[in-house]
Amino acid sequence: MHERITRLVSTGSYLPEKRLANDELLQFPREAIPLIGEKTGVYYRRLAADDECTSDLALQAAKRCLQKGGVEPQDVDGIILATSSPDRLQPATATRLQHLLGARRAFAFDINSVCSGSTFGIALVDGLVRSGQCKNVLMVASEVYSRILNPKDYATFPFFGDGAGAAFFQVGLAREGGVLCSRLETDGSKSDMICVPAGGTRLPFGKMTNPRAAFFRMRGPDVFSFAVEKIPELVRQLLQEANVSMTDIRCIICHQANVHIIHKIAASLDVPVERFFMNLAEYGNTAGASVLIALDEALTQGNIRRGDLVVTVAFGGGLSWGANLIRI
Amino acid sequence: MSDVWERLKSVMMEEFLEPDDLMIVTETTKLAEISNWDSMAAVNLQILIHETFCVELPLDLLRDEATFSDLIGFISFPETIADAMRKVNIRN
């Protein structure tokens, strides 16, 4: 009996056309503009068009992914969509994606692990495939943060962008490579550190006294400290579990939140920062979608190839942090 | 002056301050003592002061060691801002 594995067949991504440079952020004081790049490494971001929503971005990424893999939508058993900026509070954004994609056989649901969405989603797909529940699963992560950010909030608006990534997984044999292991962590005691306070049952819009409560907020310095403490620890645990050394890892696809966080993580792991794939200068932080977008670009640009060992790792609201070890 | 302080506290409560901050914030509190104060928060405070009081306060005057008392002074007497900036420039 051969052991089942969750094989990565193909990836795709979609970034909206509208590209906004830091110096086009006219709502902020001119003297504050250079700080954006210096503090985070973000110089541009993409913004969804007025008539584009989260499922529209997801659809484009999903189509590109399936096309690359030579997969027909009707062959997909399940669709998992990671998003923290859904089309609507309900139903799941994945249901519109399923319809638009024409994946009639597929079940579809959302997960919300905020910026860790891609890594939690990969772990979930792996469970479904390894258990024999599914053979073909499409994992999509899509975010339109420009709609949930306060455009006047300098501490959040300049750093995020819209985008979507997708990965198609299929059952395979262990020798073919695939998702080798995952580690997921959550500390719910810090759930207020990154949140949209209003719009749910804790604070319905009707009971909101401060209009700013409808927007995303984040305690940036605390998130920075959390990430540089927890992520190296998580990656070490992941590699230990798989009995793999850091030198075996071709590339680390880390959540694209802040260039200085990535540099600190690299230093802590004693890994050259060049081994971390980065695209945040161009796209900013695309929240839950960043890891799948980066994975697709790393593959497309030849930074990683079939047979390479790759770590995907992310952190964000919850607080949640997760990592996957994948043999491409 | 006390009116400026009350308005400043009120808008800051909406934007920045955590409930715990309210217990410690006085006119002598330094900006660096606010939870999650950093250079991003300084820009947001600059915008907030401009929107609320129509006073343009340079970022150099929103440094970590500035107190709320300093801010109240600049908001109440904007003509002192230029002089304060000259001192900052000499120091730099």
Interface residues (C-beta under 8 A of the other chain):
Chain A: F28 P29 E31 A32 L35 K39 K152 D153 Y154 A155 N210 R212 R219 G220 P221 D222
Chain B: E14 E15 S35 N36 W37 D38 S39 M40 A41 V43 N44 Q46 I47 P58 L59
